[in-house]
Amino acid sequence: MAEEEPGEQQELFEHYRFKIDPGQSLLRIDKFLFTRIENVSRTRIQNAASAGNILVNDNPVKPNYRVKPNDIVQVVLPDPPREIELIPENIPINIVYEDDDVIVVNKEPGMVVHPAYGNYTGTLVNALMWHFKDLPLFQTGELRPGLVHRIDKDTSGILVIAKNELALNRLSKQFYDHTTDRKYIALVWGIPEPHEGTISGNVGRSIRDRKIMQVFPDGSRGKTAITHYRVIEDFSYVSVVECKLETGRTHQIRVHFNHIRHPLFNDEVYGGDKILKGTTFSKYQQFVRNCFAILPRQALHAKSLAFDHPVSHERLSFDSGLPHDMKQAIDKWRSYTSGRE
């Protein structure tokens, strides 16, 4: 029997690793994986193999490969579709790029990405189902928009969505292999020191509150998480930071900056919605409250994304400007601090 080692969940896909037992008889790999992975279809396994997402001893194999004793098998599978009825809704979305395989959107703050308990309608996926309603495969229900990554409801910015199984599998592998390039802009409390650095620390569900995440520096829980950052503007009490994600855990940037005591400006969940730096003067306090009113969410924007096209393999790069609320708040801080000098 094969020994399964714990997989790593990153973004919206699963990673499995099997070490084949020395007594294993020759068996097609799609049959082998079908019996070892719960709730997976042979078709899903075969699609993963066709996309190059099944490796044996670090080499991609086809579904008819026969596993042998002591083989090391690794699989990256996109998350299966949720068992939620997706209702097409005519909601405006900002489409940056689209072809037969992928669609890239610039998500507005306040929009949930995928329907889930409590948010069945009004999501980006509902909007995409409407956008795709005239495509034959989406009409029959055989296809759904394929998510490979997500951004939080109150985070704005660039997302790529797959339009078919091959694109979904190949994009999932790129996110897993860290070959995508993702940059975010955040407004954080204080000035991180050094001005350029890396935040490392496993991210997992909080022990006290399962709805939020926390950092486990000793690696005892959670999954590896790495955020590279660079301060690009310093306003004394707050700063604008560019973040480059190496991994993509839930709330990663938000929880990492909270961990180093520089929570995102107006991040209610991680303590950034209080006046954490500056003076007690009523004029300053009112200024900050005005900024909170202008930007009633965490100050985080997914500015850019680069990836290899899943079919043509051409490197594609997309960039987006800051949304109005975040730009207005940053402009106010810039004006306020320049006026002090």
SULWO-V259458 format. One record per residue. N is the residue number from 1. PHI is phi in radians with two decimals (none if undefined). D_LAST is the distance of its C-alpha to the last C-alpha in Angstrom with 1 decimal. Layout:
# SULWO-V259458
n phi d_last
N PHI D_LAST
N PHI D_LAST
This chain:
# SULWO-V259458
n phi d_last
1 none 70.7
2 -1.34 67.2
3 -1.73 64.5
4 -1.64 61.4
5 -1.70 58.1
6 -0.97 55.2
7 -1.48 53.3
8 -1.98 49.6
9 -1.62 48.1
10 -2.22 45.1
11 0.96 43.9
12 -1.99 47.0
13 -2.70 49.8
14 -2.12 52.0
15 -2.07 53.0
16 -2.13 56.4
17 -2.36 57.9
18 -2.17 61.6
19 -1.85 63.7
20 -1.28 67.2
21 -1.07 70.0
22 -1.02 72.4
23 -1.66 75.3
24 -1.16 73.8
25 -1.42 76.3
26 -1.05 75.2
27 -2.65 73.5
28 -0.96 71.5
29 -1.17 67.8
30 -1.18 67.3
31 -1.19 70.1
32 -1.03 68.8
33 -1.22 65.2
34 -1.04 66.7
35 -1.49 68.4
36 -1.77 65.4
37 -1.86 62.5
38 -1.21 62.6
39 0.93 62.5
40 -2.17 62.3
41 -1.62 64.6
42 -1.07 66.4
43 -1.09 64.8
44 -1.11 61.3
45 -1.15 62.3
46 -1.14 63.9
47 -1.10 60.8
48 -1.12 58.7
49 -1.13 61.2
50 -1.05 61.3
51 -1.49 57.5
52 1.48 57.7
53 -1.66 56.2
54 -2.00 59.2
55 -1.99 59.4
56 -2.11 62.2
57 0.93 61.5
58 1.28 58.3
59 -2.05 60.2
60 -1.10 60.2
61 -2.27 63.6
62 -1.54 65.5
63 -1.08 66.9
64 -1.57 70.4
65 -1.06 69.3
66 -1.79 71.4
67 -1.19 69.7
68 -2.18 71.3
69 -0.91 71.3
70 1.26 68.1
71 -1.06 66.0
72 -1.87 62.3
73 -1.90 61.4
74 -2.19 57.8
75 -2.33 57.1
76 -2.02 53.9
77 -2.05 54.7
78 -1.06 52.5
79 -1.01 52.4
80 -1.18 55.4
81 -1.04 54.9
82 -1.20 54.4
83 -1.47 57.4
84 -2.18 55.7
85 -1.17 57.0
86 -1.64 54.4
87 -1.70 54.5
88 -1.09 53.3
89 -2.31 50.8
90 -1.41 49.5
91 -1.98 45.8
92 -1.13 43.5
93 -2.33 41.9
94 -1.64 39.7
95 -1.56 42.0
96 -1.56 40.3
97 -2.79 43.5
98 -2.72 47.1
99 -2.48 50.5
100 -1.22 53.7
101 -1.98 52.2
102 -2.40 48.6
103 -2.37 46.1
104 -2.02 42.3
105 -2.16 40.3
106 -1.86 36.7
107 -1.33 36.9
108 -1.31 35.0
109 -1.11 33.3
110 1.70 35.8
111 -1.73 38.9
112 -1.27 41.1
113 -1.36 42.5
114 -2.28 46.0
115 -1.01 48.3
116 -2.72 48.8
117 -1.02 50.0
118 1.71 48.1
119 -2.39 46.9
120 -1.52 50.0
121 -2.31 48.8
122 1.34 45.8
123 -1.66 44.8
124 -1.06 44.1
125 -1.14 47.5
126 -1.04 49.2
127 -1.13 47.4
128 -1.19 48.6
129 -1.05 52.1
130 -1.18 52.2
131 -1.04 50.8
132 -1.62 53.6
133 -1.05 56.3
134 -1.62 58.4
135 -1.41 58.5
136 -0.90 62.0
137 -1.17 61.0
138 -1.33 58.4
139 -1.12 61.1
140 -1.41 63.5
141 1.47 61.0
142 -1.25 61.5
143 -2.13 57.9
144 -2.31 54.6
145 -1.01 51.1
146 -1.71 50.5
147 -1.52 47.2
148 -2.00 46.2
149 -2.67 42.7
150 -2.43 40.7
151 -2.21 37.3
152 -1.09 36.6
153 -0.87 37.0
154 -1.66 33.4
155 -1.76 32.2
156 -1.80 32.3
157 2.23 33.4
158 -1.41 36.1
159 -2.37 39.5
160 -1.91 42.8
161 -2.25 46.1
162 -1.46 49.6
163 -1.85 52.4
164 -2.69 55.3
165 -1.11 56.5
166 -1.10 56.2
167 -1.08 52.6
168 -1.07 51.8
169 -1.15 53.4
170 -1.23 51.9
171 -1.19 48.3
172 -1.00 48.8
173 -1.12 49.8
174 -1.13 46.7
175 -1.14 44.5
176 -1.15 46.6
177 -1.41 46.5
178 1.10 42.7
179 -1.66 43.2
180 -1.41 41.0
181 -2.23 37.3
182 -2.15 35.0
183 -2.17 31.2
184 -2.13 29.0
185 -2.02 25.4
186 -2.28 24.0
187 -1.86 20.9
188 -2.11 21.1
189 -1.27 19.7
190 1.35 17.8
191 -2.12 17.7
192 -1.02 21.3
193 -2.10 22.3
194 -1.20 23.5
195 -1.18 21.4
196 -2.38 24.8
197 -3.01 27.9
198 -2.30 30.9
199 -1.82 31.7
200 -2.10 35.4
201 2.76 37.5
202 -0.93 40.4
203 -2.02 39.6
204 -2.67 42.3
205 -1.06 43.1
206 -1.10 41.8
207 -1.17 44.6
208 -1.48 43.6
209 -2.48 42.8
210 -1.16 44.5
211 -1.40 42.3
212 -2.12 39.2
213 -1.88 38.8
214 -2.55 37.8
215 -1.64 37.4
216 -2.02 40.4
217 -1.05 39.1
218 -1.44 42.7
219 1.31 44.1
220 -1.23 46.6
221 -2.48 46.0
222 1.28 44.4
223 -2.15 44.0
224 -0.89 42.1
225 -2.47 38.5
226 -2.35 36.1
227 -2.16 32.6
228 -1.65 30.6
229 -2.40 26.9
230 -2.62 23.9
231 -1.27 20.2
232 -1.91 19.1
233 -2.66 15.5
234 -2.05 13.2
235 -1.94 11.1
236 1.20 11.1
237 -1.59 13.7
238 -2.40 15.7
239 -2.53 16.5
240 -1.63 18.8
241 -2.18 21.8
242 -1.67 24.9
243 -2.06 28.1
244 -2.03 31.4
245 -1.50 34.4
246 -1.66 37.4
247 -2.14 39.2
248 -2.38 39.0
249 -1.39 39.6
250 -0.99 39.2
251 1.04 35.6
252 -0.94 34.8
253 -1.10 31.1
254 -1.09 30.5
255 -1.34 32.6
256 -1.14 31.4
257 -1.25 27.8
258 -1.11 28.9
259 -1.09 30.9
260 -1.63 28.0
261 1.17 26.1
262 -2.33 23.7
263 -1.07 25.5
264 -1.14 24.8
265 -1.01 22.7
266 1.05 25.2
267 -1.53 28.2
268 -1.07 30.6
269 -1.21 33.2
270 -1.95 31.1
271 1.50 28.9
272 -1.51 25.7
273 -1.61 26.2
274 -1.99 24.8
275 -1.41 21.3
276 -1.70 21.2
277 -2.36 17.7
278 1.91 15.0
279 -1.69 15.5
280 -1.63 18.6
281 -1.00 17.0
282 -1.09 19.1
283 -1.13 16.5
284 -1.16 15.0
285 -1.03 18.6
286 -1.18 19.6
287 -1.03 16.8
288 -1.13 18.2
289 -1.08 21.7
290 -1.11 21.1
291 -1.14 20.1
292 -1.04 23.3
293 -1.17 25.3
294 -1.18 24.1
295 -2.11 24.9
296 -1.46 27.9
297 -2.85 28.8
298 -1.15 27.7
299 -1.45 25.1
300 -2.51 27.4
301 -2.39 28.8
302 -1.39 31.6
303 -1.31 30.3
304 -2.53 33.1
305 -2.60 36.7
306 -2.27 39.1
307 -2.73 42.8
308 -1.51 46.2
309 -0.99 48.2
310 -1.13 51.0
311 -1.95 53.8
312 -1.40 52.8
313 1.19 50.6
314 -1.22 48.1
315 -1.31 44.5
316 -1.96 42.6
317 -2.27 38.8
318 -2.30 36.9
319 -2.39 33.2
320 -2.38 31.6
321 -1.30 28.3
322 -1.15 26.2
323 -1.14 27.9
324 -0.99 26.3
325 -1.12 25.3
326 -1.27 23.4
327 -1.10 21.8
328 -1.12 20.7
329 -1.14 19.2
330 -1.12 17.3
331 -1.05 16.0
332 -1.14 14.9
333 -1.12 12.9
334 -1.08 11.3
335 -1.16 10.5
336 -1.11 9.4
337 -1.35 7.0
338 -1.22 5.6
339 -1.26 5.6
340 -1.36 3.8
341 -1.46 0.0
